[in-house]
Amino acid sequence: MSRQRRVVVSPPSMSGGRRVRVDGVILGLALQSADVAEFLRRAGLGDVDVETSELIEWRGGGPDVWAPQP
């Protein structure tokens, strides 16, 4: 049985974008939800609905937050 992989999307950075990690490995800097989905696809997680998936832990705001919060 395969274990569930841990996906974390960091809060928006001051320079823009959100770091995406799977099991602690940085996949890249996403500038929009589509980037997160593509990183996860490339990591072998298939087509993930980033808007609703419980697989993803969104920190500093959900999939609709891309600018740093004041």
C-alpha positions, 0 to 999 in steps of 0.5 A: 500500500502506498502512503499519501504524499504531503503537499505544502504550498507556502504563503505568498512571498514578498517578491511574488509566488508560492513555494510548492513542496512534496514530502519536503522537496521543493518542486518550484515557485507557483505564480497561480493555481495552474502551476501547482497542478502542473508541479504535482502532475510532474511529481507523479501525483496525476491530475489534482484539483488544487481548488478542492484536494485535501492532499494540499496544505495551503499556508497563508491563504488558499488557492485564491491568494497569490499576493502577500497579505499585509 
